[in-house]
Each structure stands twice: as C-alpha cells, then as structure tokens.
Amino acid sequence: MKKYKIITTHKKLLADTTTPVSIYLRLRDVFPNSLLLESSDYHSRENSVSYVCCEPISGFVLNDGALKITAPDNSEENYAPGTFDLISKINDFIGSFDTSPYPGKIISNGIFGYFTHEAVEHFETIVLKESADTSRKVPVMQYHIYRYIIAIDHFKNELYIFQNQPEGETDNNGLGKLSDLIRNKNFPEYGFESKDQEQSNLTNEEFMAVVEKMKQHIYRGDVFQIVPSRGFSRKFSGDEFNVYRALRSINPSPYLFYFDYGDFRIFGSSPEAQITVKNQVASIFPIAGTFKRSGDDEKDAEIARQLENDPKESAEHVMLVDLARNDLSRHCGDVQVKAFKEVQYYSHLIHLVSHVSGKLLPGVSSFKVVADTYPAGTLSGAPKYRAMEIIDENEKTKRSFYSGAIGFLGFNGDFNHAIMIRSFLSKNNTLHYQAGAGIVAGSIAESELKEVDNKIAALRKAIELAEEL
C-alpha cells in the first residue's frame, strides 16, 4: 500500500470555561459525523483526557463481508467477501501512515472506530445465522483518521487542538477556525421525546426459558458458563444527544462515548474495557458478579461483602479470569493476574473486577491480540466458541453493536476500547439497547431476569431524563 505522511500541528488553550459536551455541541453542526470520547475515571492522570474528533480524512469500512479502504487522496481499494485477511489489511492500513508520535499521554493521531459482535466471523471460523431483520444493521467495522482532534486534559485544565494534514495540503487556518468555534459561547440545543412503549425481542417468560435452556447445556457439559442477552427498543423524535447527556450524568463510567455516523449513532456509558494495549502490554479487566446498589452507603458495603462471598458470582468470576489468562497466553508472555475480585461501585450496580495482563510476543500486532481475545468472556461464556454458537442459536436478533468494541487504535500499537454495554444504537428514530446475564449451573431464572433489568435501569432512566433537558 502507498505510504502517506501526515503532518500534525497543534494549538494549546485553557480549558477552564469549556466542557467536552459543550465543545461537541459547538462543532457537530459544522463538522457532521464527529466523535466524542470522555472518561469519568479520574483516579489517575492516565485517564483524565477527553476527545472530540472531527472530519474523517481516511479510513476503512467492513460491510456485508466486503472491505472498502479510502486513502487521504480519496483513492479507494475494494475487496470482495472472502478475498482478504482482515487483520493483515488492518495492519497494512496502519503501516501505510508516517506520523509524528503523539506527545505523552495526549492522543494526536491514530484511528477511531468500532467493530460489532458479528466481526467475530472474521476473527474465528464461526459462521453466525443470517437475519432478515435490518433494524439494527450497521457496518460490521469502521475506523477513520480525523483531521482535527481536540483533547481536553481535565487534570491540567488544558485543551489541545491537533490538525492532521496529509503532506502537500496547505490549510493553514484550521487551528484558528477550530479555536474560534470552541470559544464561541453559543451552541444550538434541541429537544428529545420518546414515543410509544418499550419493545423487547423476548418476553420475560421467553428470557427465563432461555436461561433454563442454557442451564441444560451446562449440565450436559457443552459450556461451563454462558451469557444470553435480551434486546429492547424505543422510538423517539428529536435529538438523542440528550439521552447521552442524561446517561453520562446518572451513570458515569470509565468509558463515555458518542459516535455519529450520519444515518446512525452509537453512544453509551460502559464500565468495561474490551482490552487495552499500552507499551506492548495487553490488559483485560473481567467484570463478572453484579449486585444492585441500595442507595445507602452502609447497606452497599454489606451488599459488596455478600457479592464477594456469593458462590455463584465467585464461580462465574473465576472462570472468566481463567478465560482471560488463556486468551492472552495465545500471543503474550508473562501473563499475570494483577488484581483479583476487586469491588467497584457504579451508579446503579456493584461489580467484581479483576485485571489480567501479558507482554506481547515479538512480531505480534495489537489487533491480532484483540481479534484472538474477542469477544469478551463476560459477554459470551466459556468455552467461548461453543458459547457463541449456543447464543446465536437462541437469541432472536443479531447482537450488532451490543458486546462489540469501540475506541482508539494508535499507529504505535496502543489500543483502548470499551465493550459496548450500557450503550445505545440510534437508527431510524429508534433507540436499541441490550443487556445480558452470566449463567452458571446454580443460576436462578428469576434472578437472571432481574440482573438484566438492573443493567437496563440506567438506560431507561436516561431516556426519561432526556425529555426534561
């Protein structure tokens, strides 16, 4: 593939009078299809930066098995289904750019995007069932390089505007134009209104029947643990960005994102990373074990102790930590469990979280590790391949965005993606959202139904609150 040199320039401003949301609102009408990534995890300086990305200049899209690559000079390469190796093409695409390394922890270039659950067909030999339902259909994967990246460092109260230009382009006013837009105190706001009643692809009774069926597979020894899910939808009119604003307020999470692709949008507030790669070290953070918060700190502390000691939740968690170790061992050395069964509190839920890491072996690309550890065991089960087959047989609709991954891949191999849970797909004035429950031999169907409702609660509440903004 032809080599492209990207020249990055930047401008620094104070960030004391702006927020990522206000910047996004000022830019989105000027730059359609912009992205917003935020973090509410300010425990360390590493997680204190939010991003707004505007104006894609190059990228690739995987849709219906075909791959389309668009270069900065607008030339295209198209590959028919079955004629290419996806991981090789991604690595070739990343390798075709000559860029400046980004300064410190601030990301100034790289590719931003997502892949859906169905991407697993390109990572494994599994073939998922066809579906005539296109209501949730979006491209299986897409990533882009953006001309402008605005980075807000909350820790230092600093704002950086980066302009990425292919060599030979001479737009010298981009940084000035962006800084003027950011300083503008006015931005348009629109209303939001939900319509009709919430719909689901499964009734309560049907979901509980699926749970019992999953338990039969466990008793037969097909799987040890499995994660069926239930999809919901709600029609609306107006601006769904208000739902994102409401969600980030009532359910702050380490990963907050709003990706606008024109005819659909993906946004959410996810607690869990798919996988991270930093300085050639890959990390998986299994979240398994979920109890609902009470709203009272003392009661919540007692609930957390019960969660830590619950045999069913512990058994599920141990299996998923082992799965993460096995997944990383395929392409990593020195695989370790850095933290085990730590209690973490979220707005509506209490989770058990572990940290498993390993050093990438020489010659292994980040996306190869990503592909071979996907999907997360917390969204599929163990053993993973058989769990995915059983899930595909029993869920009525394709998962699409749900349990996919969304985020950033650097030209230096750094990778940081959230799992698309506690998330929405907005398409054709309909919000789609979904949640699952981890099933083991000791699971009780009514309790698993309640776990799904607990996970969906923040999303339902965000829809209600959005109507008041």
N, C-alpha and C positions, 0 to 999 in steps of 0.2 A: 504494500500500500504506500502511496505517496506520503512524504513527510511534510508536516505543516508546522511552521514555527509560530507560536503565539507570544505576542509581546504584551506584558502586563504592566500597567501603570496604576498608581493609586493616589488617593487623596484622603487625608485624615481630618475628622471633625470631632467636636464634643458631642456626646450622646445624652446629655443631661436633660434635654427637653423633648426627646423622641422615644418612642417605643417601637419594637418590630411591627406590631399591628398597625400603628398609625403610619409608619413608612410604607407598609404594604398597601394600605388604603389609598395613599397618595400616588402610588406608582401603577396600580393594577389597570387603571383605565388607559394610561399612556402606553404601558407595556403589557398587552394581553399575554396570557399563558405564563404568568410569573409564579414563582415558588416561594414559600415561606417555611423556614425551619427554625423552631425555637426549642429551648430547654428550660425546664423549671428546676433542673438539678444543679444547684449552685454550691454543692458540697465542696467542690474544689475548683481551681482555676481552669481545669481541663474541660469542664462542661458549662462554661459561662458565656458562650458565644452563640448568638442567633444570626440567621442569614436570610436575606431576600435575594433571589436570583431572577434576572430579567433578560429577555431577548436571546433565545437559543440561536447559536450560530453553527452548530454541527451536532450530529447525534445518530443514534440508530434505534429502529423500531422493529420489534418482532410481533407479527400479527398473522394469525391463521397459518402458522408454520413458516411463513416467508420472512426474510430479513431484508430491511432497507437501510442502507447506510448513506447519510448525507454529509459531505465534506464541507469545510468552510468556504470553498469556492463554488458551492451549490451543485457540484457534480454528485452523481448518485451511483451506488452499487446495489444491485438487487439480486438476491439469491432465493431460488425456488425451494419449497419444502423438501427436506431430505438431501439437499446438495451441499450442506456445510456443517462444520462442527462449531457450535455456538461459542464455546469457551475460547477456542482458537480465534474466532472472529473478534470477540471482545478484547482479547489480549492484543491482537493486531491493531485494532482501533485505538486503544490506549497508547500503544507503542508508536503510533504514527504522529504523535504530537511532541514537539520540542518546546517545553515550557520552563519558566523560571520556577524554582522551588518556592513554596509559599513560606512566608516569614513566621517562625514559631508555630503556635497552635492555630493561627488565623488561616482559614482556607481561602485562597485567592483564585484557584482554578481547580479543574477536575471535572468529573461528570456527576450529574444529579439525576435521579430517576427511581424506578421501581421495577419489581417483577411480581407477577401474580402467582397464585398457587399452581396454576397449570404449567408454569415454567419447569416444574419437576420433570415433565416429559422430555425436556431437552437435557436434563441432568442425569436421569436414570433411564432404564429400559422400560419403565412402566408406561402403559397406554391407558388414559382415562376415558371414560364414556363420553360419547357425543351428547349434545343437548340442543334442543330446538329453541330453548328459552334464551333470548338475546338481551333481556332487560338489564343484566349485569355484565354484559360482554364489553371488555376493553382490550387494547393490545396487551399481549402476554408480558411484554417487557419494553421499556423505553428509557433511554438515558440521553442527556444533552449536555453540551458545554454551553455556558452562558456568557454573553458579552459583559454583563455587569453583575457583580456580586457585592452586595452591601453586607458588611459584617459588623455586628454590634457586640462589643465586649462589655458585658454587664459588670464584670468585676472591676474594670478600669474606667468605666464610663466613657469609652472611646468608640468612635464609629469610623470604619474604613470603607471607602468606595473603590472597588477594583474594576478596571476596564481591561478586558481581554480582547486584543485585536490580532487577527491573522497578519503576518508580516506583509507589508505593502499597502495596507489600509491606512488612511490618513485622517480619521475623525479625531481631531484634537480637542473637541469641545464636549465630549461625552461626560467627562467627570464634572465639568461645570454645570451641564444640564441636569445631571442627577442631583448634585448638591443643591441646586435651586429648587428642584421638586421636593427634596427632603425637608428643606427649610420652610416650604410653603405651609402655613398653618391651617389651610382649608383642605378638606377632602370630602368627597360625596359619601353619604351613607344611605342605605336602602333598607326597607322593612323586610320581614320574613313572616310567613303564615303557613302553618301546617294544614293539610287538607285530609278529609276522610278519616278513617280509622286505621290503626296499625294492622298490617298484614303479616302473616308468617307462612313459611313453606312447610311447617309442621305444626299440628295442634299439640297441646300439652300431652294428650294421650299418645299421640304418634311418637313424640320425642321419648317419652318414658318407655314405649315399646322398643324403640331403637336401643335404649340403654340396656334393656333386658336381653336383646339380641346380641349386643356387644359382650355382655357377660357370658353368654353361651360360647362365643368364640374364645373367650379367656379360659373357660372351663375345659374346652377341647384342646387347649394348648396352642391355638393359632397365634395369639398375642398374649403379652403379659399386661399390657396397658394400652388404652386406645382413647382418642379424643373426638367423639362425634360433636357436631355443632348444629345450631338452629339459626336460620336466617329470618330477618324481619325487614319490612319496608314501610315507608310512609310518604305519601305525596305531599308536595308543598308548592307555594308560589313565593316569589321574591328572592332575597339574597341569602344563600346558605352560609355565607361567611359569618353571619350572625350566630349560626349553630356552632361554628368553630370557636368564636369568641366566648360563647357560653360554656362550651366544653372545657376550654383551657382554664376557665375561671373555677368551675366546680370540680374538675378532675385533673389538676396539674400533674404532669408526668415528666419523666426524663426526656421523652420524645414528643414534641408537638409539631405538627406539620400540616400544611395546606398547599397542595399541588394542583394548579389549574391547567388543564389541557384543552380548554375550549369547549368541547362537547361533553366533557365530564370532568369531575374534580374528585380527588381523594384527599381526605383530611381526617385527623384523629389526634388522640392523646394516649400514646402507647407506653406501658411501663417496661416493655421488654425489648432488648436488642436481639436481632436475628443472630448476628455475630459481629465482632469488631476485630479489625486488624490494625495494629499500631506498631511501627518499627519492627515489622516481621513477627510480631507476637499476636496470635489469634486467641480470642476470648469468647466463650459462650456463657451466658448467665441464665441458667434454667430457673424459671418461675413455676413452681408447682406446689399446690397447697394453698387453698383460698378459704378464708372465713370473712363474713360480713362484719363491718365495723358497727359499733353500737351508738357512737356519738359521745360516749363518756370515756374519758381517758383511763380511769381505773378499770372499768369493765373491759376496755380494749386490751389493756395489759393482761388481764386474765384470759381473754379470748386468744391472745397471742400465745400464752402458755399452753392452752388447750390445743392450739394448732400445732405447736412444736411436738406435742406428745400424742397427737392423734395417729393411731396405727395406719389407717387407710391413707391419710395425707403423706405420712412419712414413707410408706412403701412406694407410693407414686413418685415422690421426690427422689428417692434413692435410685429408682430405675432410670429416671431421666438424667441424673448426674452421670450414671454409668454409660448411658447412651451418648452423652456429650463427650465423655472421655474416649469412647470408641470411635466416634465420628472424627474427632481431632487427630486421633492416632493414625488415621489414614495418610495424612500429609504433614504431620507435626512430630517433633521430638520433644522430650522433657515435658510431657503432659502432666499437669498437676491440678488438684482441686485446691484452689487458693482460699476459698471460703465455702462453708457448708451450712445450709439451712439457716441462713440469717433471716430474722424477721424484718420485713419492711412494711411501712404503713402508707396507704394511699387514701384518697378521699372517701371511698366507699368500702374498701377492702383491705384485708391484711394478707400478705403473701409470704411464703418461704422462698428465699432466693439463694442460689449458690453461684460460684464463679469457678469455671474450669478454663485453663489456658494451656497453650503449647506453642513452641517456636517453630515457624515454618521451615520445612526442609529446603535445602538449596534447590533452586530452579522451579519451585512451586509458586504459581501466581496466586494472588489473593482470591480472584474469582473462582479458581479451581477449588480452593478450600471452601468457599461459600457454596458452590454447587454441590460438593460432596458432603456437606453437613446440612443440606436443605431437604425437607422443611424441618423446622424446629421440632424436636421430640415432644415439646409441650403442646404442639398443635396437631400432632399426628399420633404417636404412640411408639411402642416397642414390641417386637422388632418393627422398624419403621416401614419397610417396603410392604409387608403384609398388612400393617395397619392402614396404609394409604389405600390399598386395594379394597379392604372392607369398608372404609369410609366412603369411597367412591361408589360402591355398590348400594349404600344405604342412605346417602344424603340426596335429596330430590333435585337440588340445583348445584351447578358448579360453584366452587368457592370463590373464583375470580380474585378480587382484591384481598379477601379475608384469608389470613395466615400467610400472605405474601410478605414482601420486604420492601422498604422504602428508605432512601437516604442518599449517601455520598460515597463515591469511589475516587480516590486521588490517583494522579498519574504516578505517584511514588508507591502505590500499593496500599496505602491506608484505606480502610473500609469501615463504614459505620452506618448500619441500617437498623431501623426499628421493625419489629414484626407488626404487620397491620392487624392489630386487635384494638378494641375500644375505638374503632375507626368507622368512617362513613365513606361510601361511594355515592356521589350525586350524579345522576344521569337522567335526562328527560324529566326533570322536575320530580324526581323520586329519590328519596334517601334510602340507601340499603345499608344494613348493619347486621352484625352476626356475632355469636359467642358460642363457646363450646365448654365441655366439661370432661375432665380426665376420669376414665372409667377403669377400675380395677375389680378384682373378684369380689371384694367386700362392698362395692358401691350399692347405694340405695337409690332407686329411680327418682323418687320424690325429692331427695336431697340434691341430685344432679340437676333436676329441673330448676330447683331453687338457686343453684350455683349459676346457671345461665342467666336467670333473672337478676341476680346480684350484679353480674358483669354488665348487663344491658342497662342497669338502672341509671348510670351517669349519662348514657346516650339519650335515653328517654327524657331525663330531666333537662338536658341541654336543648332539646327540641322545644320543650315548654318555655324555658327561659329565653330562647332566641326570639320569641314572639313579643317579648317585653322590651327588647333593646331598641 
